[in-house]
Amino acid sequence: MPWVTINLLAGRSSEKKCKLHEAVARAVYETLEIPADRVHVQLVDMKEEDYSVSGVSFDKQSK
């Protein structure tokens, strides 16, 4: 039973997230040739201040 977790910056619409859920699940079950109901996808929204590269939070990098 595959579990896929995707961390992304917050701000995307529910419609975009739904499309991502569907596309990721489809890619997994078609590639692994398993039933669709075996695939779990979790999207984790992150605030810009909770993500950093090289020690600098994204909210400060994007300015």
C-alpha positions as CSV (number, residue, x, y, z in Angstrom):
1,M,0.0,0.0,0.0
2,P,1.9,3.1,-1.2
3,W,1.8,6.3,0.8
4,V,2.8,9.5,-1.1
5,T,3.4,12.7,0.8
6,I,3.9,16.0,-1.0
7,N,5.0,19.1,0.8
8,L,4.2,22.4,-1.0
9,L,3.9,26.0,-0.2
10,A,0.4,27.0,0.8
11,G,-1.9,29.0,-1.4
12,R,-3.2,26.6,-4.1
13,S,-6.9,26.2,-4.7
14,S,-8.9,23.1,-3.7
15,E,-9.4,22.5,-7.4
16,K,-5.6,22.4,-8.1
17,K,-5.1,20.1,-5.1
18,C,-7.8,17.8,-6.3
19,K,-6.2,17.6,-9.7
20,L,-2.8,16.8,-8.1
21,H,-4.3,14.1,-5.9
22,E,-5.8,12.5,-8.9
23,A,-2.7,12.7,-11.1
24,V,-0.4,11.4,-8.5
25,A,-2.7,8.5,-7.5
26,R,-3.1,7.6,-11.2
27,A,0.6,7.6,-11.8
28,V,1.2,5.3,-8.8
29,Y,-1.5,2.8,-9.5
30,E,-0.8,2.6,-13.2
31,T,2.9,2.3,-12.8
32,L,2.7,-0.3,-10.0
33,E,-0.3,-2.0,-11.5
34,I,-2.3,-2.0,-8.3
35,P,-5.9,-1.1,-7.4
36,A,-6.5,2.6,-7.2
37,D,-7.9,2.2,-3.7
38,R,-4.5,1.0,-2.4
39,V,-2.9,4.4,-3.1
40,H,-2.8,7.1,-0.4
41,V,-1.8,10.7,-1.2
42,Q,-1.3,13.4,1.4
43,L,-0.7,17.1,0.5
44,V,1.0,19.1,3.2
45,D,0.6,22.9,3.0
46,M,3.6,24.8,4.4
47,K,3.8,28.4,5.3
48,E,6.6,30.3,3.6
49,E,8.3,31.0,7.0
50,D,8.3,27.2,7.7
51,Y,10.5,26.3,4.7
52,S,14.1,27.3,4.2
53,V,17.0,26.8,1.8
54,S,20.5,27.3,3.0
55,G,19.2,28.5,6.3
56,V,17.1,31.4,4.9
57,S,13.3,31.0,5.1
58,F,11.4,31.1,1.8
59,D,9.4,34.2,2.8
60,K,12.7,36.2,3.1
61,Q,14.1,34.7,-0.2
62,S,11.1,35.6,-2.3
63,K,11.3,39.3,-1.4
